[in-house]
Amino acid sequence: MLGAIAGDIIGSIYEHRRIKTKEFPLFSDRCRFTDDTVLTVAVADAILSERSYLQSLRDIGRRYPYAGYGKAFKGWLHAESPEPYNSWGNGSAMRVSPVGFAFEAEDAVLRQARMAAEVSHNHPEGIKGAQATALAVLLARKGLS
């Protein structure tokens, strides 16, 4: 999680401005955490407190209304009856790293990544992105390639 959060903060100033160099400061006074950090914390909270991903994402996400959510996610966050909106974006992959850390078996990681993704990102590509990221975290944690 620390790597995911540090990467989010470091990359925050480049989100809509591509750079093509490996020479850049890691932290500057313009860096900040974004929606990706907020929602990563929410996924970890869901796992640790045994709450649903939906409940944790909405509770914690609403505490940071200016974190930079996309329009569709913001609508989901504040909907009276939130339904997945068929997103194939990378938001589900950006928040799922705690799943790869918390679960030991590949099938559990894939199942939990699906559950964490599909509350909002229920398009097959959104789910696959979350599963690939969570599985990569698990494999790296185990020292595998």
C-alpha positions, 0 to 999 in steps of 0.5 A: 500500500505504501508503494501505491500511495507513494506512486499516486502522490509522486505521479499526481502532478503528471496525471494529465501531463505526460513526461518522457524522462526518468529524471524528475523529483519524486516529491514536490510541493505541488504533489498531493494524494488523489482519489486513488489513495482514498479508495486504496485506503477504503479497500484496505478498510473493507478487508480489515473491518470485514465491511463490504467494499461498497460500504467502505468505498462510499463511506471513505470516498465521501469524506474526501469530496475533492480527491479527483473522482471521475464524473461517473464515479462521483455520481455512484458515490452519491447515488441513493441506490448505487449500481455498477456503471459498466466502467472499463476504466482503470479505477478498479485497478488503481485501488485494489493493491490491498487485496494482493497483500491481504490474501494468500491464495491466487483464487482468493485474490482473484475473487476478492479483486472481482468483488472490489471492482464490480461494485462500480467497475463491472465491465469485464475489462474493469474486472480484469484490470483489478484482478491483474493488479491484485495478482501481480501484488501477490506474486511480487510479495511471494518473490515470484515473477 
